[in-house]
Every structure is written in C-alpha cells, then in structure tokens.
Amino acid sequence: MNKPEALALLVEQARQGELIFSASVATSLKVQEAIDVADCSLDTATKIILNEPLLAAKVVAVANSAAYSRGSEVSNVRSAIARLGFNTLRGLVASVVMRQIAGASKNPVIRAKINQLWEHSAQVAALSQVIARRVTKLNPDTAMFAGIVHEVGGFYLLSRAEEFPCLLEPDDLSGSNDDANFDEFSEAAAKEESQDAIIGRAVLKNLNLPAEVNEAVEAMWYGLHAMPPETLGDTLLLANDLAKTVSPLDTRTDSETNRCESEIDFVVGEGSLLSILEESEDEVITLSAALII
C-alpha cells in the first residue's frame, strides 16, 4: 500500500468514526470528563489528578514555570491547581492525551518523530500563551490549550505509522516522467491538507473540546491569518510560524518554514512582537519544557 492509499483508508475510517485509540487514552478522557463538570471542586480535582502520576508531575511543573510562578514555588498538586485554574488544568490533561494518542512506538524513527512533534506542540502552546496575553489580548489559557492540541491529527497518524510505514515516506513527485502518473500524485498531494483536516476533525470530536479551540485548530488547516494577529486562530498560526522546532509532518519547504523573523515583526503598543518575545523568552522556554514532561 502506498501513502495516498493509506491516507485514503484512514480518512474513510475517520469519516465512519472508526478511530483506534489505546486504553490509556480512554482513561485520560475519563479524567477530562471528571474535571469538566461544573461543580468539580478543588479537592475533587486534586484527588483525580493524584491518581495520574505523570499528569500530577506536569501540573506542578507548569505551575512553577516562569509563565505562572511569579517568583514563588508550589510543592503539591492542590496548590498547583489553585494557581493554574481549571482552564489550564484541562489543557494539561489534553497534553497527556496527545502523547497517549501517539503511543509509545518501539520503532526509533517513529519515536523520534513523535518526540519532535511533541516538542513542536509544546513550543507552539507556550508561544500561544504569551502572544494571547501580550499581543492579541485573548484568554492565554485557551490559547495554550489550542497550541497543545493543534497537531492532534499528526499524533494520530504517527500512532498508525507502524501499521502503515508508508505514512513516513516523504512526498516526492519528481520520480516519474509520465504525465498521467504525475497528475495522479499531484492530485493526491493537493488533497493532503483536506485529509489532515478530516482526520484531525474526527479526533477532535472524540476529545469534546471547546468550540473556540476547535475553530482555532481548523484555522491551522488553511494557513491564512491576519497580521497583526486578531483571533485565536491567528494567534495559533503565528505561534506555529515562530516555533523553533518544526513539525516533522510539515510539508512546506525549508524556504517557507525558515522565514526571517523581521518579516513577521510588527508594532505592539510602544514595542514590537520581537521585543515582547525577547522579554518573554524565559517564560516560553520554561513553560514548553514543563509541558514536555
């Protein structure tokens, strides 16, 4: 089976709602559901998170990152949740779900791509938080949440890569001189964005995310944003452009991804985007590192 055929099969499964998730994903989704209820108290949330050691460690780490600590340190889950709030907590649960969707492949190539994709996602989430807070004046926790889940379709594709190794093959249209074959492969490449969207949308539906987060992630699949950014989708797309680690599934050329920072600079109040990013560099570094745990 070649790559277009594998993608077509996965798209059809997504359309039919036949997604394959591990048992750990189901467990984390139950955690998400439990803390989503309107009357979930701080004590209840603490007990739930303490039952998930990886999530508990992540919650405390993020609470102590430069983006949230403001100079004081917390040493327990209850205090960390109180500092972060439930919106951020939901985002951190989603971060665990993202890693679990991809799974823990024994294939070193797949594992490396999963790690690179998560590093990229963590950087986008941290940058989205800063841009929302200091530039677009949107809810920074929602922006971070959107950054965490924006590559949900990519994580799912990597989870199926052992079954379909062709998914890891690069798109190469230069190997055939036959016009008919070239047209066929070109059409398949042109459809890849919509295929990603279909698969990503199906996974998002299972995660039951807020509508504004879904809409922002949808914007990622079209790649158009205002400059300066205005919406949550704009915020997410700008963060994606600024992330130093590029998604291993990004099909753009090096010239498209390595854009000169000066090309995306703009005035913000009495400063500029680049000056804000320089001032917030420690926040971005520590927050993205905490998310990677």
Buried (B, 14 or more C-beta within 10 A) or exposed (E): EEBBEBBBEBBEBBEEEEBEBBEBBEBBBEBBEBBEEEEBEEEEBBEBBBEBEBBBBBBBBBBBBBBBBEEEEBEBBBBBBBBBEBBBBBBBBBBBBBBBBBBEBEEEEBBEBBBBBBBBBBBBBBBBBBBBBBBBEBBBBBBBBBBBBBBBBBBBBBBBBBEBBEBBEEEEEEEEEEEEEBEBBEEBBEBBEEBBBBBBBBBBEBBEBBEBBBEBBBBBBEEEBEEBBBBBBBBBBBBBBBBEBBBBBBEEEEEEBEEEEEEBBEEBEEEEBBBBBEEBEEBBBBBBBBBBB
